Amino acid sequence: MSKPTTAGASGAGAVKAGESDHGHHGPSLEERRGFLGASIAAGTVGAVITAVPLGAGSLVLLDPVRRRMAQGNEGGKTYLRVATVDSLPADGTPVQVPVIADLTDAWNREANQPIGAVYLIRKGAEVQCFNAICPHAGCFVSFAADRKVFQCPCHTSAFNLDGSIIAPSPSPRDMDGLDVDAEKLKQGEVWVRFVNYLPGKHDQVEK
């Protein structure tokens, strides 16, 4: 009488570890390649989908910075109205006037803010302009009417009415002259190209 056949570990009909019911050792090479390709494609699509709104959001976020940079490229050529010709003494006495402008950073704008001061000297139909900041250490220069000179109260730098240094002086250069719009003068207005230069330098270096 024959014994029933059992599926032992070494039996011919045993399913070895790692084999499927069809006798294969796990996924085939083609299946693994297909799965890997599908994963890469899915990742690429996901990255593109994520990058589009992120890029658009960055453009919106940085747009004020871009516009400010574009404006800054032309900012040095901007003339600001500081006075009328009739408001200046005809005898050449220097007059200090504030410089008012709109302050703009990347996202905010403050209108009509003081950004500095200048001295204006009227000479006939022309007007001469100097930055009121001393080139030595950045203090505001005053006008000594009794001596008809510009005098810095901080370190005794002194300047003639034409802006030249009165030696000896700690200032490394003359007062900083600023351009005046000649066409606006013909219309009775004083417009200046306002620039702040770094103090303590022999040459004019814009801030």
C-alpha positions in Angstrom: 0.0 0.0 0.0 1.5 3.2 -1.1 2.1 6.2 1.3 0.6 9.6 0.6 3.0 12.1 -0.9 3.9 15.1 1.3 5.3 18.4 0.2 8.5 18.5 2.2 11.2 21.1 2.1 13.1 19.1 -0.4 10.2 17.8 -2.3 10.0 18.3 -6.1 6.6 20.0 -5.7 7.7 22.4 -3.0 7.5 26.1 -3.6 10.9 27.6 -2.7 11.3 30.8 -0.7 11.1 33.8 -3.0 9.2 32.0 -5.7 5.7 33.0 -6.7 3.0 30.5 -7.4 4.1 30.6 -11.0 7.7 29.6 -10.2 9.2 33.2 -10.7 11.8 34.8 -8.4 9.9 38.1 -7.6 9.2 40.8 -10.2 11.0 40.4 -13.5 13.7 42.8 -14.7 11.2 44.3 -17.1 8.7 44.9 -14.3 11.4 46.5 -12.1 12.5 48.8 -15.0 8.9 49.8 -15.7 8.3 50.6 -12.0 11.5 52.7 -11.8 10.6 54.6 -15.0 7.1 55.3 -13.7 8.5 56.6 -10.4 10.9 58.9 -12.1 8.2 60.2 -14.4 5.8 60.8 -11.5 8.5 62.6 -9.6 9.3 64.9 -12.5 5.7 65.8 -13.1 5.3 66.5 -9.4 8.3 68.8 -9.4 7.1 70.7 -12.4 3.6 71.1 -11.0 5.2 72.4 -7.7 7.7 74.7 -9.4 5.1 76.5 -11.5 3.1 78.1 -8.6 6.3 78.5 -6.6 7.9 80.4 -9.4 4.9 82.5 -10.0 4.7 83.3 -6.3 8.3 84.3 -6.2 7.8 86.7 -9.1 4.9 88.3 -7.3 6.9 88.5 -4.1 10.1 89.9 -5.7 8.3 92.2 -8.1 8.6 95.2 -5.8 12.3 94.5 -5.4 12.7 94.3 -9.2 10.8 97.5 -9.8 12.8 99.3 -7.0 16.0 98.1 -8.7 14.8 99.3 -12.0 13.9 102.7 -10.5 17.2 102.8 -8.7 19.1 102.7 -12.0 17.5 106.0 -13.0 17.4 107.4 -9.4 20.7 109.1 -9.7 19.4 111.2 -12.6 16.4 112.5 -10.8 16.1 116.2 -10.1 14.1 117.4 -7.1 12.4 120.7 -6.6 13.8 122.6 -3.6 12.9 126.2 -4.0 11.9 129.1 -6.3 14.4 131.5 -7.7 12.5 134.5 -6.2 12.8 133.0 -2.7 16.6 133.4 -2.8 18.4 136.6 -1.8 19.7 138.4 -4.9 22.9 139.5 -3.0 24.3 135.9 -3.0 23.6 135.2 0.7 23.5 131.3 1.1 20.1 129.9 2.1 19.7 126.4 3.6 16.6 124.5 2.4 15.5 121.0 3.1 15.3 118.4 0.3 11.9 116.6 0.3 11.3 113.4 -1.6 9.2 110.2 -1.5 11.0 107.4 0.4 10.4 104.0 -1.2 11.7 100.6 -0.2 10.7 97.2 -1.7 7.1 97.3 -0.4 6.5 100.7 1.2 6.3 104.3 0.1 6.3 107.3 2.4 5.6 110.6 0.6 7.2 114.0 1.3 10.0 112.9 3.7 13.1 115.0 4.4 16.2 113.3 2.9 18.8 116.0 3.5 19.5 119.7 3.0 21.3 122.0 0.6 22.7 125.5 0.5 21.6 127.6 -2.4 23.4 130.8 -3.6 21.8 133.0 -6.2 24.1 134.8 -8.6 22.2 136.8 -11.1 20.2 134.3 -13.2 22.2 131.3 -11.9 21.9 129.4 -8.7 24.8 127.4 -7.1 24.0 124.5 -4.9 26.0 122.6 -2.2 25.2 119.6 -0.1 24.8 120.9 3.5 26.7 117.8 4.9 30.4 118.4 5.8 32.7 116.1 3.8 34.8 115.4 6.9 32.5 113.5 9.2 29.0 114.0 8.0 27.9 116.9 10.3 25.6 119.6 9.0 27.5 122.8 8.0 26.2 126.2 9.2 26.7 129.5 7.6 28.6 132.1 9.6 27.0 135.4 8.3 29.5 137.6 10.2 32.5 136.0 8.4 30.6 135.0 5.3 32.0 131.4 5.4 30.5 127.9 5.9 31.6 126.5 9.3 31.2 122.9 10.5 30.5 122.9 14.3 31.9 119.4 14.8 35.6 119.6 13.8 36.1 123.3 12.7 36.2 122.6 9.0 35.5 125.9 7.2 34.7 126.7 3.5 34.5 129.7 1.4 31.2 130.7 -0.3 32.4 128.9 -3.5 32.7 125.7 -1.4 36.5 125.6 -1.4 38.3 124.5 1.8 39.8 127.2 4.1 43.1 125.7 5.3 44.0 124.2 7.6 40.9 122.0 7.7 40.2 118.3 8.6 37.9 118.0 5.6 39.5 115.9 2.9 37.7 117.8 0.1 35.7 120.9 -0.8 32.0 121.0 -0.1 30.0 118.8 -2.4 28.5 120.8 -5.3 25.3 119.5 -6.8 23.9 120.0 -10.3 21.1 122.5 -10.8 18.6 122.1 -13.7 19.3 125.1 -16.0 16.0 124.8 -17.9 13.9 124.8 -14.6 15.8 128.0 -13.6 14.4 129.7 -16.7 11.0 128.9 -15.4 11.7 130.4 -11.9 12.2 127.1 -10.1 15.2 125.4 -8.5 15.6 121.7 -9.2 18.7 119.9 -8.0 20.2 116.5 -8.5 20.5 115.6 -4.9 23.3 113.2 -4.0 24.8 112.2 -0.7 28.6 111.4 -0.9 30.5 109.3 1.6 32.3 111.5 4.2 36.0 111.1 4.9 37.0 110.4 1.3 39.2 112.6 -0.9 37.1 111.8 -3.9 33.3 112.0 -4.2 31.8 108.5 -3.7 28.1 108.2 -3.9 26.4 106.4 -1.0 
